[in-house]
Amino acid sequence: MGNDELRMHLDQLHTTELGALRIKRNFALDTDDVVGWCRMKMKSPDAAIRKDGKNWYVTTEGCIITVNAQSFTIITAHREKKQKKADMPR
């Protein structure tokens, strides 16, 4: 199953009440439709999707969205951390 699997199931995305609160806090969102906000980010042509173990990770527009691969539950979303100069390869 390729990275298109997640895109084919965007209509099944959902989250928990705590997940929605966590995502709203992490991005200071002024919407109650957190799933819709995540779905919009995932539809971006620039979205990079990878599966690692039991989760999908979608990196786009400076954020990383984590989705459970079995249930299509959005677990969390957070801002992508910038690499420190000391961490960058020389």
C-alpha positions in Angstrom: 0.0 0.0 0.0 1.5 3.3 -1.1 1.2 6.8 0.2 -2.1 7.3 -1.8 -3.8 5.0 0.7 -4.2 7.8 3.2 -5.4 10.3 0.6 -8.0 7.7 -0.6 -9.4 7.6 3.0 -9.6 11.3 3.8 -13.3 11.0 4.2 -12.8 8.6 7.2 -10.6 11.0 9.1 -11.7 11.8 12.6 -10.2 12.7 16.0 -11.0 12.6 19.7 -12.1 15.5 21.8 -8.7 15.7 23.4 -7.0 15.4 20.0 -9.0 18.3 18.7 -8.1 20.4 21.7 -4.4 19.6 21.4 -4.4 20.5 17.7 -6.3 23.8 18.3 -3.8 24.7 21.0 -0.8 23.8 19.0 -1.8 26.0 16.1 -4.0 28.6 17.9 -6.9 27.6 15.6 -10.1 29.6 15.6 -12.2 26.8 14.2 -14.1 23.9 15.7 -13.6 21.9 12.5 -10.1 20.6 13.3 -10.6 17.5 11.1 -11.5 19.7 8.1 -8.4 21.9 8.8 -6.2 18.8 8.8 -7.9 17.3 5.7 -7.2 20.6 3.9 -3.5 20.4 4.8 -3.3 16.8 3.7 -4.8 17.6 0.3 -2.0 20.1 -0.4 0.1 19.1 -3.4 3.1 19.8 -1.3 2.1 17.4 1.5 4.7 14.7 2.1 3.1 11.5 3.4 5.0 8.6 4.9 4.0 5.6 6.9 6.1 4.5 9.9 4.9 1.6 11.9 1.3 2.1 12.9 1.0 5.8 11.9 1.0 8.0 8.9 3.0 11.3 9.1 2.0 14.1 6.9 4.4 17.0 6.6 3.2 20.1 5.0 3.3 23.9 5.3 5.5 23.7 8.5 3.4 21.2 10.3 3.4 17.5 11.0 0.1 15.6 11.3 0.0 12.2 12.9 -2.7 9.7 11.9 -3.3 6.2 13.1 -3.1 3.9 10.0 -5.7 1.4 11.2 -8.5 3.7 12.4 -7.7 7.0 10.5 -7.8 8.8 13.8 -5.8 12.1 13.8 -3.7 11.7 16.9 -2.0 15.1 16.9 -0.6 17.9 14.8 2.3 20.1 15.7 4.6 22.7 14.2 7.7 21.3 12.4 10.8 21.9 14.5 13.6 23.9 12.8 17.0 22.3 12.9 19.5 24.0 15.2 22.8 25.1 13.5 24.6 22.6 15.7 22.4 19.8 14.5 22.9 20.5 10.8 25.3 18.4 8.8 28.6 20.1 7.9 
